[in-house]
Amino acid sequence: MTSFFDQSVTDIDGKPLPLSKFRGNVTLAVNVASRCGLTPQYAGLEGLFQRFSSKGLVVLGFPCNQFAGQEPGTESEIKDFCSTRYQVTFPLTSKVDVNGENRHAVYDLLAGEQARFPGDIMWNFEKFVIGRDGEVLARFNPRVTPDSDELVSAVERALG
């Protein structure tokens, strides 16, 4: 079976980003949006990244415009918004589809029929914890905040 780290995406600057770059780290994959009621979670995601990056956590944001058009901007606008409004330093990808016919291969692996936690992404800010070996360990609905005990505990377990 294909691992999360066998996938490749395009980063927010339009450059190839092989996820193998993060192999050996725990990754928190999150579909994000700039005009959502949950957008303030960017601050919590950055806080989680700052807190655990030295132990091997990577937060990876996947901008997505599939939920009520809440990520309408260009990649440049998204990057500017995230860095100026929320001081985001974790990596972002170019916009992707997380559901439907054009679902990105990463999201097919995370939520497709053969996934450990199958089912369409419910809304912006759904979260997946991926272990150092590329195995998907946990899935959290959008309302689970980055600083929730449930998510922090899952990250800490994955980090060992």
Residue pairs with C-beta under 8 A, 6 or more apart in sequence:
1 114
2 109
3 133
3 134
3 135
4 19
4 27
4 29
4 106
4 109
4 110
4 130
4 134
4 135
4 136
5 19
5 20
5 22
5 23
5 134
6 19
6 20
6 134
7 18
7 19
7 105
7 106
7 109
8 16
8 17
8 18
8 19
9 16
9 17
9 19
9 62
9 93
9 94
9 96
9 104
9 106
10 16
10 17
10 93
10 94
11 17
11 91
11 92
11 93
11 94
12 63
12 75
12 78
12 79
12 91
12 92
12 93
12 94
13 75
13 79
14 75
14 94
17 91
17 93
19 27
19 60
19 106
22 58
22 60
23 132
23 134
24 56
24 132
25 56
25 57
25 58
25 132
26 52
26 56
26 57
26 58
26 129
26 130
26 131
26 132
26 155
26 158
26 159
27 57
27 58
27 59
27 60
27 129
27 130
28 45
28 48
28 57
28 58
28 59
28 60
28 127
28 128
28 129
28 130
28 155
29 60
29 62
29 106
29 110
29 127
29 128
29 130
30 41
30 45
30 59
30 60
30 61
30 62
30 125
30 126
30 127
30 128
31 61
31 62
31 63
31 64
31 96
31 98
31 107
31 121
31 124
31 125
31 126
32 39
32 41
32 42
32 45
32 61
32 62
32 63
32 64
32 71
32 92
32 124
32 125
33 39
33 63
33 64
33 65
33 67
33 70
33 71
33 124
33 125
34 63
34 70
34 71
34 73
34 78
34 81
34 82
35 69
35 70
35 71
35 72
36 67
36 68
36 70
36 71
36 123
36 124
36 125
38 123
38 124
38 125
38 142
38 143
39 124
41 125
41 145
41 146
42 82
42 85
42 86
42 88
43 86
44 145
44 146
44 147
45 59
45 61
45 88
45 90
45 146
46 59
46 86
46 87
46 88
46 89
46 90
47 146
47 147
48 57
48 59
48 146
48 147
48 151
48 152
48 155
49 57
49 58
49 59
49 89
49 90
50 89
51 57
52 155
52 156
52 159
55 159
56 132
56 159
57 155
57 159
58 90
58 91
59 90
59 91
60 90
60 91
60 92
60 93
61 82
61 88
61 90
61 91
61 92
61 93
62 92
62 93
62 96
62 98
62 104
62 106
62 107
63 71
63 75
63 78
63 92
63 93
63 94
63 95
63 96
64 71
64 95
64 96
64 97
64 98
64 121
64 124
65 71
65 72
65 95
66 97
66 98
66 99
66 100
66 121
67 123
67 124
70 124
71 78
71 95
71 124
73 81
75 94
75 95
78 92
78 95
79 92
82 88
82 92
83 89
96 104
96 106
96 107
97 103
97 104
97 107
98 104
98 107
98 111
98 121
98 126
99 107
99 111
99 120
99 121
103 111
103 112
107 121
108 115
109 115
109 136
110 117
110 128
110 136
110 139
111 117
111 118
111 119
111 120
111 121
111 139
112 118
115 136
116 135
116 136
117 128
117 136
117 138
117 139
122 141
122 142
123 142
124 142
125 142
126 139
126 140
126 141
126 142
127 139
127 140
127 142
127 144
127 146
127 151
128 136
128 138
128 139
128 140
129 136
129 137
129 138
129 139
129 140
129 151
129 154
129 155
129 158
130 136
130 137
131 137
131 158
132 158
137 154
137 157
137 158
138 154
138 158
140 150
140 151
140 154
144 150
144 151
145 151
